[in-house]
Amino acid sequence: MIALFVHDDAQTDLEGLWKEEPQATGRILALLGQLEDDPDLLDRLTQHDYGAHRSADFHVSKWQEHWRTGRDLWRLKL
């Protein structure tokens, strides 16, 4: 079973963002909640170009610069 973990640093970032951009933070938190409740949607976080061309609520892509150096990093954009 896959699970979503929010790193402590990301949690701190979200708390700081909440003070400056509450609407954006709300969208992020809503998406995180949606991901936790839907394993199929959570699986999309490792599907390169999922949501491309606004075909979904978010876009996922490999962080190419890091992938070329062997680092398994992904980018999520709302």
PyMOL Python script that loads the backbone (N, CA, C, O; Angstrom):
from pymol import cmd

cmd.read_pdbstr("""\
ATOM      1  N   MET A   1       0.834  -1.181   0.000  1.00  0.00           N
ATOM      2  CA  MET A   1       0.000   0.000   0.000  1.00  0.00           C
ATOM      3  C   MET A   1       0.886   1.253   0.000  1.00  0.00           C
ATOM      4  O   MET A   1       1.843   1.337   0.769  1.00  0.00           O
ATOM      5  N   ILE A   2       0.572   2.204  -0.844  1.00  0.00           N
ATOM      6  CA  ILE A   2       1.343   3.436  -0.889  1.00  0.00           C
ATOM      7  C   ILE A   2       0.728   4.453   0.073  1.00  0.00           C
ATOM      8  O   ILE A   2      -0.465   4.410   0.373  1.00  0.00           O
ATOM      9  N   ALA A   3       1.568   5.358   0.541  1.00  0.00           N
ATOM     10  CA  ALA A   3       1.104   6.367   1.496  1.00  0.00           C
ATOM     11  C   ALA A   3       1.783   7.694   1.182  1.00  0.00           C
ATOM     12  O   ALA A   3       2.847   7.737   0.564  1.00  0.00           O
ATOM     13  N   LEU A   4       1.158   8.748   1.611  1.00  0.00           N
ATOM     14  CA  LEU A   4       1.689  10.093   1.417  1.00  0.00           C
ATOM     15  C   LEU A   4       2.216  10.598   2.753  1.00  0.00           C
ATOM     16  O   LEU A   4       1.500  10.597   3.754  1.00  0.00           O
ATOM     17  N   PHE A   5       3.478  11.030   2.761  1.00  0.00           N
ATOM     18  CA  PHE A   5       4.079  11.607   3.951  1.00  0.00           C
ATOM     19  C   PHE A   5       4.507  13.031   3.621  1.00  0.00           C
ATOM     20  O   PHE A   5       5.156  13.266   2.602  1.00  0.00           O
ATOM     21  N   VAL A   6       4.153  13.966   4.465  1.00  0.00           N
ATOM     22  CA  VAL A   6       4.563  15.352   4.288  1.00  0.00           C
ATOM     23  C   VAL A   6       5.752  15.586   5.212  1.00  0.00           C
ATOM     24  O   VAL A   6       5.627  15.491   6.433  1.00  0.00           O
ATOM     25  N   HIS A   7       6.895  15.888   4.627  1.00  0.00           N
ATOM     26  CA  HIS A   7       8.122  16.113   5.389  1.00  0.00           C
ATOM     27  C   HIS A   7       7.935  17.293   6.343  1.00  0.00           C
ATOM     28  O   HIS A   7       7.182  18.222   6.049  1.00  0.00           O
ATOM     29  N   ASP A   8       8.617  17.253   7.474  1.00  0.00           N
ATOM     30  CA  ASP A   8       8.530  18.339   8.459  1.00  0.00           C
ATOM     31  C   ASP A   8       8.861  19.694   7.845  1.00  0.00           C
ATOM     32  O   ASP A   8       8.222  20.695   8.169  1.00  0.00           O
ATOM     33  N   ASP A   9       9.850  19.733   6.966  1.00  0.00           N
ATOM     34  CA  ASP A   9      10.217  20.991   6.311  1.00  0.00           C
ATOM     35  C   ASP A   9       9.077  21.511   5.435  1.00  0.00           C
ATOM     36  O   ASP A   9       8.827  22.715   5.377  1.00  0.00           O
ATOM     37  N   ALA A  10       8.395  20.598   4.762  1.00  0.00           N
ATOM     38  CA  ALA A  10       7.256  20.999   3.930  1.00  0.00           C
ATOM     39  C   ALA A  10       6.114  21.504   4.807  1.00  0.00           C
ATOM     40  O   ALA A  10       5.422  22.457   4.450  1.00  0.00           O
ATOM     41  N   GLN A  11       5.924  20.865   5.942  1.00  0.00           N
ATOM     42  CA  GLN A  11       4.884  21.312   6.876  1.00  0.00           C
ATOM     43  C   GLN A  11       5.188  22.733   7.354  1.00  0.00           C
ATOM     44  O   GLN A  11       4.291  23.573   7.427  1.00  0.00           O
ATOM     45  N   THR A  12       6.447  22.996   7.675  1.00  0.00           N
ATOM     46  CA  THR A  12       6.859  24.338   8.092  1.00  0.00           C
ATOM     47  C   THR A  12       6.632  25.345   6.973  1.00  0.00           C
ATOM     48  O   THR A  12       6.158  26.456   7.215  1.00  0.00           O
ATOM     49  N   ASP A  13       6.971  24.954   5.746  1.00  0.00           N
ATOM     50  CA  ASP A  13       6.743  25.831   4.592  1.00  0.00           C
ATOM     51  C   ASP A  13       5.262  26.149   4.430  1.00  0.00           C
ATOM     52  O   ASP A  13       4.899  27.293   4.156  1.00  0.00           O
ATOM     53  N   LEU A  14       4.409  25.146   4.598  1.00  0.00           N
ATOM     54  CA  LEU A  14       2.966  25.355   4.469  1.00  0.00           C
ATOM     55  C   LEU A  14       2.446  26.313   5.543  1.00  0.00           C
ATOM     56  O   LEU A  14       1.587  27.152   5.271  1.00  0.00           O
ATOM     57  N   GLU A  15       2.966  26.183   6.751  1.00  0.00           N
ATOM     58  CA  GLU A  15       2.542  27.080   7.827  1.00  0.00           C
ATOM     59  C   GLU A  15       2.928  28.523   7.504  1.00  0.00           C
ATOM     60  O   GLU A  15       2.147  29.445   7.741  1.00  0.00           O
ATOM     61  N   GLY A  16       4.128  28.716   6.964  1.00  0.00           N
ATOM     62  CA  GLY A  16       4.556  30.057   6.575  1.00  0.00           C
ATOM     63  C   GLY A  16       3.748  30.591   5.409  1.00  0.00           C
ATOM     64  O   GLY A  16       3.392  31.768   5.374  1.00  0.00           O
ATOM     65  N   LEU A  17       3.463  29.721   4.461  1.00  0.00           N
ATOM     66  CA  LEU A  17       2.694  30.124   3.288  1.00  0.00           C
ATOM     67  C   LEU A  17       1.265  30.505   3.676  1.00  0.00           C
ATOM     68  O   LEU A  17       0.670  31.400   3.077  1.00  0.00           O
ATOM     69  N   TRP A  18       0.722  29.819   4.681  1.00  0.00           N
ATOM     70  CA  TRP A  18      -0.650  30.077   5.124  1.00  0.00           C
ATOM     71  C   TRP A  18      -0.827  31.545   5.513  1.00  0.00           C
ATOM     72  O   TRP A  18      -1.871  32.143   5.256  1.00  0.00           O
ATOM     73  N   LYS A  19       0.191  32.107   6.127  1.00  0.00           N
ATOM     74  CA  LYS A  19       0.120  33.503   6.580  1.00  0.00           C
ATOM     75  C   LYS A  19       0.123  34.486   5.412  1.00  0.00           C
ATOM     76  O   LYS A  19      -0.483  35.554   5.496  1.00  0.00           O
ATOM     77  N   GLU A  20       0.801  34.129   4.329  1.00  0.00           N
ATOM     78  CA  GLU A  20       0.945  35.043   3.195  1.00  0.00           C
ATOM     79  C   GLU A  20      -0.007  34.736   2.039  1.00  0.00           C
ATOM     80  O   GLU A  20      -0.454  35.648   1.344  1.00  0.00           O
ATOM     81  N   GLU A  21      -0.310  33.482   1.836  1.00  0.00           N
ATOM     82  CA  GLU A  21      -1.154  33.064   0.705  1.00  0.00           C
ATOM     83  C   GLU A  21      -2.156  32.000   1.167  1.00  0.00           C
ATOM     84  O   GLU A  21      -2.031  30.831   0.801  1.00  0.00           O
ATOM     85  N   PRO A  22      -3.147  32.401   1.969  1.00  0.00           N
ATOM     86  CA  PRO A  22      -4.073  31.397   2.509  1.00  0.00           C
ATOM     87  C   PRO A  22      -4.859  30.640   1.440  1.00  0.00           C
ATOM     88  O   PRO A  22      -5.144  29.454   1.611  1.00  0.00           O
ATOM     89  N   GLN A  23      -5.213  31.308   0.340  1.00  0.00           N
ATOM     90  CA  GLN A  23      -5.983  30.628  -0.708  1.00  0.00           C
ATOM     91  C   GLN A  23      -5.137  29.549  -1.386  1.00  0.00           C
ATOM     92  O   GLN A  23      -5.613  28.435  -1.610  1.00  0.00           O
ATOM     93  N   ALA A  24      -3.898  29.873  -1.710  1.00  0.00           N
ATOM     94  CA  ALA A  24      -3.004  28.889  -2.337  1.00  0.00           C
ATOM     95  C   ALA A  24      -2.736  27.731  -1.378  1.00  0.00           C
ATOM     96  O   ALA A  24      -2.716  26.569  -1.783  1.00  0.00           O
ATOM     97  N   THR A  25      -2.530  28.061  -0.108  1.00  0.00           N
ATOM     98  CA  THR A  25      -2.283  27.016   0.886  1.00  0.00           C
ATOM     99  C   THR A  25      -3.502  26.108   1.010  1.00  0.00           C
ATOM    100  O   THR A  25      -3.365  24.890   1.131  1.00  0.00           O
ATOM    101  N   GLY A  26      -4.672  26.690   0.981  1.00  0.00           N
ATOM    102  CA  GLY A  26      -5.892  25.889   1.039  1.00  0.00           C
ATOM    103  C   GLY A  26      -6.003  24.922  -0.124  1.00  0.00           C
ATOM    104  O   GLY A  26      -6.427  23.779   0.049  1.00  0.00           O
ATOM    105  N   ARG A  27      -5.623  25.379  -1.307  1.00  0.00           N
ATOM    106  CA  ARG A  27      -5.653  24.493  -2.489  1.00  0.00           C
ATOM    107  C   ARG A  27      -4.670  23.338  -2.328  1.00  0.00           C
ATOM    108  O   ARG A  27      -4.971  22.194  -2.669  1.00  0.00           O
ATOM    109  N   ILE A  28      -3.490  23.659  -1.801  1.00  0.00           N
ATOM    110  CA  ILE A  28      -2.469  22.619  -1.585  1.00  0.00           C
ATOM    111  C   ILE A  28      -2.966  21.605  -0.566  1.00  0.00           C
ATOM    112  O   ILE A  28      -2.869  20.399  -0.792  1.00  0.00           O
ATOM    113  N   LEU A  29      -3.498  22.083   0.550  1.00  0.00           N
ATOM    114  CA  LEU A  29      -3.982  21.180   1.596  1.00  0.00           C
ATOM    115  C   LEU A  29      -5.149  20.337   1.106  1.00  0.00           C
ATOM    116  O   LEU A  29      -5.259  19.163   1.457  1.00  0.00           O
ATOM    117  N   ALA A  30      -6.023  20.931   0.296  1.00  0.00           N
ATOM    118  CA  ALA A  30      -7.136  20.165  -0.267  1.00  0.00           C
ATOM    119  C   ALA A  30      -6.622  19.048  -1.171  1.00  0.00           C
ATOM    120  O   ALA A  30      -7.121  17.924  -1.122  1.00  0.00           O
ATOM    121  N   LEU A  31      -5.626  19.358  -1.992  1.00  0.00           N
ATOM    122  CA  LEU A  31      -5.056  18.333  -2.870  1.00  0.00           C
ATOM    123  C   LEU A  31      -4.391  17.229  -2.049  1.00  0.00           C
ATOM    124  O   LEU A  31      -4.556  16.047  -2.353  1.00  0.00           O
ATOM    125  N   LEU A  32      -3.647  17.601  -1.018  1.00  0.00           N
ATOM    126  CA  LEU A  32      -2.999  16.586  -0.172  1.00  0.00           C
ATOM    127  C   LEU A  32      -4.040  15.666   0.459  1.00  0.00           C
ATOM    128  O   LEU A  32      -3.841  14.454   0.527  1.00  0.00           O
ATOM    129  N   GLY A  33      -5.142  16.238   0.916  1.00  0.00           N
ATOM    130  CA  GLY A  33      -6.212  15.424   1.479  1.00  0.00           C
ATOM    131  C   GLY A  33      -6.827  14.497   0.451  1.00  0.00           C
ATOM    132  O   GLY A  33      -7.116  13.336   0.743  1.00  0.00           O
ATOM    133  N   GLN A  34      -7.026  15.005  -0.746  1.00  0.00           N
ATOM    134  CA  GLN A  34      -7.571  14.203  -1.840  1.00  0.00           C
ATOM    135  C   GLN A  34      -6.628  13.048  -2.177  1.00  0.00           C
ATOM    136  O   GLN A  34      -7.073  11.922  -2.402  1.00  0.00           O
ATOM    137  N   LEU A  35      -5.339  13.329  -2.209  1.00  0.00           N
ATOM    138  CA  LEU A  35      -4.345  12.305  -2.523  1.00  0.00           C
ATOM    139  C   LEU A  35      -4.333  11.207  -1.458  1.00  0.00           C
ATOM    140  O   LEU A  35      -4.219  10.024  -1.782  1.00  0.00           O
ATOM    141  N   GLU A  36      -4.451  11.600  -0.195  1.00  0.00           N
ATOM    142  CA  GLU A  36      -4.454  10.617   0.888  1.00  0.00           C
ATOM    143  C   GLU A  36      -5.653   9.674   0.801  1.00  0.00           C
ATOM    144  O   GLU A  36      -5.558   8.507   1.180  1.00  0.00           O
ATOM    145  N   ASP A  37      -6.778  10.183   0.300  1.00  0.00           N
ATOM    146  CA  ASP A  37      -8.003   9.394   0.235  1.00  0.00           C
ATOM    147  C   ASP A  37      -8.165   8.583  -1.039  1.00  0.00           C
ATOM    148  O   ASP A  37      -9.085   7.771  -1.134  1.00  0.00           O
ATOM    149  N   ASP A  38      -7.297   8.782  -2.018  1.00  0.00           N
ATOM    150  CA  ASP A  38      -7.472   8.138  -3.319  1.00  0.00           C
ATOM    151  C   ASP A  38      -6.156   7.519  -3.797  1.00  0.00           C
ATOM    152  O   ASP A  38      -5.328   8.216  -4.383  1.00  0.00           O
ATOM    153  N   PRO A  39      -5.951   6.209  -3.552  1.00  0.00           N
ATOM    154  CA  PRO A  39      -4.695   5.563  -3.944  1.00  0.00           C
ATOM    155  C   PRO A  39      -4.393   5.687  -5.443  1.00  0.00           C
ATOM    156  O   PRO A  39      -3.230   5.798  -5.832  1.00  0.00           O
ATOM    157  N   ASP A  40      -5.434   5.669  -6.281  1.00  0.00           N
ATOM    158  CA  ASP A  40      -5.213   5.805  -7.717  1.00  0.00           C
ATOM    159  C   ASP A  40      -4.651   7.187  -8.044  1.00  0.00           C
ATOM    160  O   ASP A  40      -3.729   7.317  -8.849  1.00  0.00           O
ATOM    161  N   LEU A  41      -5.206   8.200  -7.423  1.00  0.00           N
ATOM    162  CA  LEU A  41      -4.721   9.561  -7.637  1.00  0.00           C
ATOM    163  C   LEU A  41      -3.311   9.720  -7.069  1.00  0.00           C
ATOM    164  O   LEU A  41      -2.468  10.380  -7.677  1.00  0.00           O
ATOM    165  N   LEU A  42      -3.056   9.126  -5.923  1.00  0.00           N
ATOM    166  CA  LEU A  42      -1.729   9.172  -5.317  1.00  0.00           C
ATOM    167  C   LEU A  42      -0.689   8.531  -6.235  1.00  0.00           C
ATOM    168  O   LEU A  42       0.446   8.999  -6.325  1.00  0.00           O
ATOM    169  N   ASP A  43      -1.084   7.471  -6.905  1.00  0.00           N
ATOM    170  CA  ASP A  43      -0.184   6.791  -7.845  1.00  0.00           C
ATOM    171  C   ASP A  43       0.204   7.695  -9.009  1.00  0.00           C
ATOM    172  O   ASP A  43       1.258   7.504  -9.615  1.00  0.00           O
ATOM    173  N   ARG A  44      -0.621   8.660  -9.323  1.00  0.00           N
ATOM    174  CA  ARG A  44      -0.327   9.589 -10.431  1.00  0.00           C
ATOM    175  C   ARG A  44       0.905  10.448 -10.149  1.00  0.00           C
ATOM    176  O   ARG A  44       1.486  11.016 -11.074  1.00  0.00           O
ATOM    177  N   LEU A  45       1.307  10.547  -8.884  1.00  0.00           N
ATOM    178  CA  LEU A  45       2.462  11.381  -8.530  1.00  0.00           C
ATOM    179  C   LEU A  45       3.774  10.843  -9.093  1.00  0.00           C
ATOM    180  O   LEU A  45       4.795  11.528  -9.037  1.00  0.00           O
ATOM    181  N   THR A  46       3.760   9.631  -9.631  1.00  0.00           N
ATOM    182  CA  THR A  46       4.961   9.088 -10.274  1.00  0.00           C
ATOM    183  C   THR A  46       4.697   8.726 -11.735  1.00  0.00           C
ATOM    184  O   THR A  46       5.332   7.824 -12.281  1.00  0.00           O
ATOM    185  N   GLN A  47       3.770   9.422 -12.354  1.00  0.00           N
ATOM    186  CA  GLN A  47       3.491   9.218 -13.777  1.00  0.00           C
ATOM    187  C   GLN A  47       3.874  10.492 -14.518  1.00  0.00           C
ATOM    188  O   GLN A  47       3.165  11.498 -14.473  1.00  0.00           O
ATOM    189  N   HIS A  48       5.010  10.422 -15.199  1.00  0.00           N
ATOM    190  CA  HIS A  48       5.534  11.591 -15.887  1.00  0.00           C
ATOM    191  C   HIS A  48       4.509  12.188 -16.845  1.00  0.00           C
ATOM    192  O   HIS A  48       3.913  11.486 -17.661  1.00  0.00           O
ATOM    193  N   ASP A  49       4.326  13.461 -16.729  1.00  0.00           N
ATOM    194  CA  ASP A  49       3.430  14.269 -17.558  1.00  0.00           C
ATOM    195  C   ASP A  49       1.947  14.022 -17.293  1.00  0.00           C
ATOM    196  O   ASP A  49       1.102  14.365 -18.120  1.00  0.00           O
ATOM    197  N   TYR A  50       1.625  13.423 -16.131  1.00  0.00           N
ATOM    198  CA  TYR A  50       0.212  13.300 -15.762  1.00  0.00           C
ATOM    199  C   TYR A  50      -0.344  14.720 -15.627  1.00  0.00           C
ATOM    200  O   TYR A  50       0.276  15.580 -15.001  1.00  0.00           O
ATOM    201  N   GLY A  51      -1.492  14.951 -16.206  1.00  0.00           N
ATOM    202  CA  GLY A  51      -2.147  16.246 -16.124  1.00  0.00           C
ATOM    203  C   GLY A  51      -1.611  17.279 -17.097  1.00  0.00           C
ATOM    204  O   GLY A  51      -1.916  18.465 -16.973  1.00  0.00           O
ATOM    205  N   ALA A  52      -0.809  16.841 -18.069  1.00  0.00           N
ATOM    206  CA  ALA A  52      -0.268  17.777 -19.056  1.00  0.00           C
ATOM    207  C   ALA A  52      -1.406  18.443 -19.827  1.00  0.00           C
ATOM    208  O   ALA A  52      -2.471  17.855 -20.017  1.00  0.00           O
ATOM    209  N   HIS A  53      -1.171  19.650 -20.256  1.00  0.00           N
ATOM    210  CA  HIS A  53      -2.139  20.416 -21.058  1.00  0.00           C
ATOM    211  C   HIS A  53      -3.471  20.604 -20.333  1.00  0.00           C
ATOM    212  O   HIS A  53      -4.542  20.610 -20.940  1.00  0.00           O
ATOM    213  N   ARG A  54      -3.361  20.757 -19.002  1.00  0.00           N
ATOM    214  CA  ARG A  54      -4.541  21.007 -18.140  1.00  0.00           C
ATOM    215  C   ARG A  54      -5.586  19.902 -18.231  1.00  0.00           C
ATOM    216  O   ARG A  54      -6.784  20.164 -18.126  1.00  0.00           O
ATOM    217  N   SER A  55      -5.131  18.670 -18.424  1.00  0.00           N
ATOM    218  CA  SER A  55      -6.064  17.552 -18.503  1.00  0.00           C
ATOM    219  C   SER A  55      -6.461  17.036 -17.117  1.00  0.00           C
ATOM    220  O   SER A  55      -7.317  16.158 -17.008  1.00  0.00           O
ATOM    221  N   ALA A  56      -5.851  17.569 -16.064  1.00  0.00           N
ATOM    222  CA  ALA A  56      -6.189  17.211 -14.683  1.00  0.00           C
ATOM    223  C   ALA A  56      -5.984  18.450 -13.814  1.00  0.00           C
ATOM    224  O   ALA A  56      -5.519  19.485 -14.292  1.00  0.00           O
ATOM    225  N   ASP A  57      -6.329  18.336 -12.554  1.00  0.00           N
ATOM    226  CA  ASP A  57      -6.200  19.470 -11.642  1.00  0.00           C
ATOM    227  C   ASP A  57      -4.755  19.803 -11.289  1.00  0.00           C
ATOM    228  O   ASP A  57      -4.467  20.880 -10.766  1.00  0.00           O
ATOM    229  N   PHE A  58      -3.851  18.875 -11.579  1.00  0.00           N
ATOM    230  CA  PHE A  58      -2.438  19.121 -11.306  1.00  0.00           C
ATOM    231  C   PHE A  58      -1.582  18.444 -12.370  1.00  0.00           C
ATOM    232  O   PHE A  58      -2.046  17.567 -13.098  1.00  0.00           O
ATOM    233  N   HIS A  59      -0.335  18.866 -12.442  1.00  0.00           N
ATOM    234  CA  HIS A  59       0.609  18.319 -13.421  1.00  0.00           C
ATOM    235  C   HIS A  59       1.809  17.746 -12.686  1.00  0.00           C
ATOM    236  O   HIS A  59       2.354  18.373 -11.778  1.00  0.00           O
ATOM    237  N   VAL A  60       2.210  16.559 -13.085  1.00  0.00           N
ATOM    238  CA  VAL A  60       3.359  15.878 -12.491  1.00  0.00           C
ATOM    239  C   VAL A  60       4.402  15.658 -13.572  1.00  0.00           C
ATOM    240  O   VAL A  60       4.079  15.264 -14.693  1.00  0.00           O
ATOM    241  N   SER A  61       5.655  15.916 -13.227  1.00  0.00           N
ATOM    242  CA  SER A  61       6.727  15.622 -14.179  1.00  0.00           C
ATOM    243  C   SER A  61       8.004  15.271 -13.430  1.00  0.00           C
ATOM    244  O   SER A  61       8.219  15.680 -12.289  1.00  0.00           O
ATOM    245  N   LYS A  62       8.833  14.507 -14.106  1.00  0.00           N
ATOM    246  CA  LYS A  62      10.160  14.229 -13.557  1.00  0.00           C
ATOM    247  C   LYS A  62      10.934  15.536 -13.554  1.00  0.00           C
ATOM    248  O   LYS A  62      10.805  16.333 -14.483  1.00  0.00           O
ATOM    249  N   TRP A  63      11.716  15.761 -12.546  1.00  0.00           N
ATOM    250  CA  TRP A  63      12.594  16.924 -12.512  1.00  0.00           C
ATOM    251  C   TRP A  63      13.831  16.515 -13.307  1.00  0.00           C
ATOM    252  O   TRP A  63      14.794  15.973 -12.765  1.00  0.00           O
ATOM    253  N   GLN A  64      13.771  16.793 -14.610  1.00  0.00           N
ATOM    254  CA  GLN A  64      14.741  16.257 -15.569  1.00  0.00           C
ATOM    255  C   GLN A  64      16.193  16.521 -15.182  1.00  0.00           C
ATOM    256  O   GLN A  64      17.031  15.628 -15.307  1.00  0.00           O
ATOM    257  N   GLU A  65      16.502  17.709 -14.721  1.00  0.00           N
ATOM    258  CA  GLU A  65      17.882  18.037 -14.361  1.00  0.00           C
ATOM    259  C   GLU A  65      18.420  17.065 -13.313  1.00  0.00           C
ATOM    260  O   GLU A  65      19.583  16.666 -13.378  1.00  0.00           O
ATOM    261  N   HIS A  66      17.598  16.689 -12.368  1.00  0.00           N
ATOM    262  CA  HIS A  66      18.023  15.763 -11.319  1.00  0.00           C
ATOM    263  C   HIS A  66      17.975  14.313 -11.790  1.00  0.00           C
ATOM    264  O   HIS A  66      18.812  13.502 -11.394  1.00  0.00           O
ATOM    265  N   TRP A  67      16.991  13.984 -12.641  1.00  0.00           N
ATOM    266  CA  TRP A  67      16.910  12.621 -13.158  1.00  0.00           C
ATOM    267  C   TRP A  67      18.171  12.271 -13.943  1.00  0.00           C
ATOM    268  O   TRP A  67      18.650  11.139 -13.879  1.00  0.00           O
ATOM    269  N   ARG A  68      18.704  13.230 -14.674  1.00  0.00           N
ATOM    270  CA  ARG A  68      19.914  12.963 -15.473  1.00  0.00           C
ATOM    271  C   ARG A  68      21.117  12.670 -14.592  1.00  0.00           C
ATOM    272  O   ARG A  68      22.093  12.079 -15.054  1.00  0.00           O
ATOM    273  N   THR A  69      21.059  13.073 -13.330  1.00  0.00           N
ATOM    274  CA  THR A  69      22.173  12.797 -12.408  1.00  0.00           C
ATOM    275  C   THR A  69      21.849  11.638 -11.474  1.00  0.00           C
ATOM    276  O   THR A  69      22.580  11.386 -10.517  1.00  0.00           O
ATOM    277  N   GLY A  70      20.746  10.926 -11.751  1.00  0.00           N
ATOM    278  CA  GLY A  70      20.400   9.741 -10.983  1.00  0.00           C
ATOM    279  C   GLY A  70      19.524   9.985  -9.765  1.00  0.00           C
ATOM    280  O   GLY A  70      19.302   9.069  -8.973  1.00  0.00           O
ATOM    281  N   ARG A  71      19.028  11.192  -9.602  1.00  0.00           N
ATOM    282  CA  ARG A  71      18.152  11.494  -8.460  1.00  0.00           C
ATOM    283  C   ARG A  71      16.689  11.362  -8.885  1.00  0.00           C
ATOM    284  O   ARG A  71      16.271  11.922  -9.898  1.00  0.00           O
ATOM    285  N   ASP A  72      15.933  10.625  -8.109  1.00  0.00           N
ATOM    286  CA  ASP A  72      14.524  10.353  -8.400  1.00  0.00           C
ATOM    287  C   ASP A  72      13.651  11.440  -7.788  1.00  0.00           C
ATOM    288  O   ASP A  72      13.030  11.228  -6.747  1.00  0.00           O
ATOM    289  N   LEU A  73      13.602  12.607  -8.435  1.00  0.00           N
ATOM    290  CA  LEU A  73      12.808  13.731  -7.946  1.00  0.00           C
ATOM    291  C   LEU A  73      11.684  14.054  -8.931  1.00  0.00           C
ATOM    292  O   LEU A  73      11.852  13.985 -10.149  1.00  0.00           O
ATOM    293  N   TRP A  74      10.536  14.408  -8.359  1.00  0.00           N
ATOM    294  CA  TRP A  74       9.352  14.712  -9.148  1.00  0.00           C
ATOM    295  C   TRP A  74       8.860  16.107  -8.806  1.00  0.00           C
ATOM    296  O   TRP A  74       9.091  16.608  -7.706  1.00  0.00           O
ATOM    297  N   ARG A  75       8.181  16.725  -9.756  1.00  0.00           N
ATOM    298  CA  ARG A  75       7.640  18.075  -9.598  1.00  0.00           C
ATOM    299  C   ARG A  75       6.120  17.992  -9.709  1.00  0.00           C
ATOM    300  O   ARG A  75       5.582  17.328 -10.595  1.00  0.00           O
ATOM    301  N   LEU A  76       5.438  18.679  -8.792  1.00  0.00           N
ATOM    302  CA  LEU A  76       3.989  18.726  -8.774  1.00  0.00           C
ATOM    303  C   LEU A  76       3.575  20.182  -8.886  1.00  0.00           C
ATOM    304  O   LEU A  76       3.999  21.015  -8.084  1.00  0.00           O
ATOM    305  N   LYS A  77       2.753  20.494  -9.873  1.00  0.00           N
ATOM    306  CA  LYS A  77       2.283  21.867 -10.073  1.00  0.00           C
ATOM    307  C   LYS A  77       0.757  21.881 -10.031  1.00  0.00           C
ATOM    308  O   LYS A  77       0.096  21.038 -10.639  1.00  0.00           O
ATOM    309  N   LEU A  78       0.214  22.853  -9.304  1.00  0.00           N
ATOM    310  CA  LEU A  78      -1.235  23.043  -9.276  1.00  0.00           C
ATOM    311  C   LEU A  78      -1.633  24.025 -10.341  1.00  0.00           C
ATOM    312  O   LEU A  78      -2.817  24.329 -10.489  1.00  0.00           O
TER     313      LEU A  78
END
""", "prot")
cmd.dss("prot")
cmd.show_as("cartoon", "prot")
cmd.util.cbc("prot")
cmd.orient("prot")
